[in-house]
Amino acid sequence: MSRLHVFTLMILFVTLMAAPVMSQETLTAKAAMAVTSRIADLEVRQDIERNIELGNISSMEELNALLENVTLLDSSLVTEDDQMPVAERLNDLARRTRLLLEGYRSCENLRNEDLKDELHNLCSKHTALGYGGARKYMYSYVDVIDGRIEGVYTGKFFAPQSAGSNEREGTRGFMNCEHTWPQSFFNKQEPQRSDIWHLYPTDSDANGRRSSYPFGVVVGTPKWQEGGSKLGNGANGKTVFEPRDCHKGNVARSLFYFSVAYNDPIDALQEATLRKWHTQDPVDDNERERANRIEKKQKNRNPFIDHPEYVERINNF
């Protein structure tokens, strides 16, 4: 890591902590490209682009405040080949920034059923990929980190080519696609079946163990457990599936999304547990990054990732 990169990270932290109010002048692809393309250090440039993508830098005021304190290298070192991918990425980032800043304005003063109705309008307008297309996109991009895929329930890693082929889907020892909201509950209908906001790569054995059991907290000795996930009896004596701690909030936000997107209710007992998990396992950078990847293809977002506080403004899913 270069000293310039270390210095940039330090300045980025100080700038973001010091910025009191977001400027109304939002990022545009042209303006952001004009600034960031002058940074010849690829690692520095990518770091800034990533912070734009994550929403840490969401206005020209914030971007300029950061770059005023960074020594830019000779712009002649940036080639045309470097600039083209950057331009394409920044165009996508600018569109996403506009969505994050403006897309939820209609929800500002809404609560309960009114908020659910508005979120339904936002969530339901997406590009349906079909089940095959959704899995292909997941296994080739959305869930590929450092050349491998991690099963969300057990933490097992798999090579992308071992995940979800038609021949191996559901075969023990391979990945398959977990529908957090079970397919049997909506008769495998589209677009629910291919909506990536509730789809995750899972170890096929763990996926089979979960089956269509509701989520909950296992009490007593589990019937099965691996990697932090458990299958066993809940407090009411009925079988529940409890995912490992680092995926509990993701499960909650996926089900909240599905509920408002498709007007499907969540039973009261499960909802109470999901609300706790949403708080205990808050949104992190990995979840935001995955959300950005999904949005590129599906053209919609999960509002409970972008605005976790919406959960508290809805009294009943």
Residue pairs with C-beta under 8 A, 6 or more apart in sequence:
1 43
2 41
2 43
2 44
4 41
4 44
4 70
4 71
4 73
5 41
5 43
5 44
5 47
7 70
8 44
8 47
8 48
8 66
8 70
9 47
11 66
11 69
11 70
12 47
12 48
12 51
12 56
12 57
12 66
15 62
15 65
15 66
15 69
16 56
16 57
16 62
19 61
19 62
19 65
22 58
22 59
22 61
22 62
22 101
23 59
23 60
23 61
23 62
24 59
25 59
25 60
25 61
26 58
26 59
26 60
26 97
26 98
26 101
27 52
27 57
27 58
27 59
27 60
27 63
27 93
27 94
27 97
28 60
28 94
29 87
29 90
29 91
29 93
29 94
29 95
31 60
32 52
32 60
32 63
32 90
32 93
32 94
33 83
33 86
33 87
33 90
35 63
35 64
35 67
36 45
36 48
36 49
36 86
36 90
37 45
37 75
37 78
37 82
37 83
37 86
37 87
38 72
38 75
38 78
39 45
39 48
39 70
39 72
39 73
39 78
40 72
40 73
40 74
40 75
40 77
40 78
41 73
42 82
44 70
45 86
48 57
48 63
48 66
48 67
49 86
49 89
49 90
49 93
51 57
52 58
52 63
52 90
52 93
52 97
53 93
53 96
53 289
53 292
54 285
54 288
54 289
54 292
55 97
55 100
55 288
57 63
57 66
58 97
58 100
58 101
92 296
96 292
96 295
99 295
99 301
100 306
103 122
103 301
104 122
104 303
104 306
104 307
106 118
107 115
107 118
107 119
107 122
107 303
107 307
107 310
110 118
110 313
111 313
111 314
111 315
112 313
112 314
112 315
112 316
115 310
115 313
115 314
116 260
116 314
116 317
119 260
119 261
119 303
119 310
120 260
120 261
120 263
122 300
122 301
122 303
123 257
123 260
123 261
123 300
123 301
123 302
123 303
124 261
124 262
124 300
125 299
125 300
126 191
126 195
126 298
126 299
126 300
127 297
127 298
127 299
127 300
128 190
128 191
128 194
128 195
129 137
129 194
129 196
129 297
129 298
130 190
130 194
131 190
131 193
131 194
133 194
134 177
134 194
134 195
134 196
134 199
135 164
135 177
135 199
137 196
137 297
138 164
138 177
138 196
138 199
138 201
139 149
139 160
139 163
139 164
139 175
139 201
140 160
141 293
142 196
142 290
142 293
142 294
143 149
143 150
143 200
143 201
143 290
144 160
147 159
147 160
148 157
148 158
148 159
148 160
149 157
149 158
149 159
149 160
149 163
149 175
149 201
150 156
150 157
150 158
150 201
151 157
151 158
151 175
151 201
151 202
151 203
151 206
151 227
152 178
152 200
152 201
152 202
152 243
152 247
152 250
153 178
153 202
153 203
153 206
153 207
153 210
153 226
153 227
153 229
153 243
153 244
153 247
154 202
154 203
154 206
154 226
154 227
154 228
154 229
154 244
155 227
155 228
155 244
156 203
156 227
158 174
158 175
158 201
162 168
162 174
162 175
163 174
163 175
163 176
163 201
164 174
164 175
164 176
164 177
164 201
165 174
168 174
169 176
169 177
169 204
170 176
170 204
170 207
170 208
171 204
172 204
172 205
173 204
173 205
174 204
175 201
175 202
175 203
175 204
176 201
176 202
176 204
176 207
177 199
177 200
177 201
177 202
177 207
178 199
178 200
178 201
178 202
178 207
178 210
179 193
179 198
179 199
180 198
180 199
180 200
180 251
180 254
180 255
180 258
181 192
181 198
181 254
181 255
181 258
181 264
182 211
182 212
183 193
184 212
185 212
185 264
186 192
186 193
186 262
186 264
192 258
192 262
195 258
195 261
195 298
196 294
196 297
196 298
197 254
197 257
197 258
197 261
197 294
197 298
197 300
197 302
198 254
198 255
198 257
198 258
200 247
200 250
200 254
202 210
203 226
203 227
205 226
206 226
206 227
206 229
209 224
209 231
209 241
210 229
210 231
210 241
211 241
213 231
213 239
213 240
213 241
214 238
214 240
214 241
214 267
214 269
214 270
215 240
215 241
215 242
215 243
215 251
215 255
215 270
215 273
215 274
216 234
216 235
216 240
216 241
216 242
216 269
216 270
216 273
217 234
217 235
217 240
217 242
217 273
218 230
218 231
218 232
218 233
218 234
218 240
218 242
219 232
219 233
219 234
219 235
220 232
220 233
221 232
222 230
222 231
222 232
223 231
223 232
223 233
223 239
224 230
224 231
224 232
225 231
225 232
227 244
228 243
228 244
228 245
228 246
229 241
229 242
229 243
229 244
229 247
230 241
230 242
231 239
231 240
231 241
231 242
232 239
232 240
232 242
233 239
233 240
234 240
234 269
236 269
243 251
245 280
245 281
246 281
247 281
248 277
248 280
248 281
249 277
249 278
249 279
249 280
249 281
249 282
249 283
249 287
250 281
250 287
251 274
251 277
252 274
252 275
252 277
252 278
252 281
252 304
253 278
253 283
253 287
253 302
253 304
253 305
253 308
254 302
255 266
255 270
255 274
255 317
256 266
256 274
256 278
256 304
256 311
256 314
256 317
257 302
257 303
257 304
258 264
259 265
259 266
259 317
260 303
260 317
265 317
266 274
266 317
271 316
271 317
275 311
278 304
278 308
278 311
282 308
283 305
283 308
287 305
288 305
291 301
291 302
291 305
291 306
294 301
294 302
295 301
303 310
304 310
304 311
